Amino acid sequence: MGIKGLQKTSLLDYPGKIVSILFFGGCNFRCPYCYNPKLVLDHDQLPDISTEEVLGHLRSRRGMLDGICATGGEPTLSGELPEILSKIKEDGFLIKVDTNGTNPDVLQDLVRGGLVDYIAMDLKASPDRYPEVVGAEVEVDDIRKSVRILLDSGVEYEFRTTVVPGLIGKDDIVAIGKWIRGARLWALQQFRPGQTLDPSYQELRPYGAGQMEEFSKLASRFVRKCELRGV
Ligand code: SF4
């Protein structure tokens, strides 16, 4: 499970920074609303992008790029991740990792090794609804451990929840809020229909802006800052 995509420039994927995005293939979840199904289901058919190619690109943009964002798929499933990030770090770039939180040991090693400067962790559901929402078996204790790592590690972080009608409602916001009480940042992301892993979500209507504002107010009771995205 290597790097399957490289977006050369993004102003949106690392708060306040200009980065390149590395897309890792493969994921252990099957979120029905996933907007990158090819990377999740058909990653074996996509060609690999070598670490050398990535490094060459980053070096050619030195001074214009602050760093990279490793996303997926699920980047922590790649056994090559620490080595790739280590090489990028040696070149002096900042590193953000997006994760679904299923590999706390990998996350802990990245933190201890100084290989990550910012972690964005998805919280897909309240603890008791996880398997239902992610469409896969899941060790919720691993997700809990990852939550703890973010809260305690001292590395900059954010939690993110995609607010999908039918999967996330008021009670779920409260349950997740209690779980991450005191967190520095929780982003509530608007669900985007269109290209989704489960075709039945392709035409699902997102929550309206007013309802998203209500969720944001509710979430703000639990965390230091709540941000609405995509609304
Ligand atoms: S949305 Fe779900 S299935 Fe898609 S990459 Fe993220 S964790 Fe995996």
Residues whose N, C-alpha, C, O or C-beta is under 5 A from the ligand:
A	BS01	SF4	C27 F29 R30 C31 C34 V40 G72 G73 N100
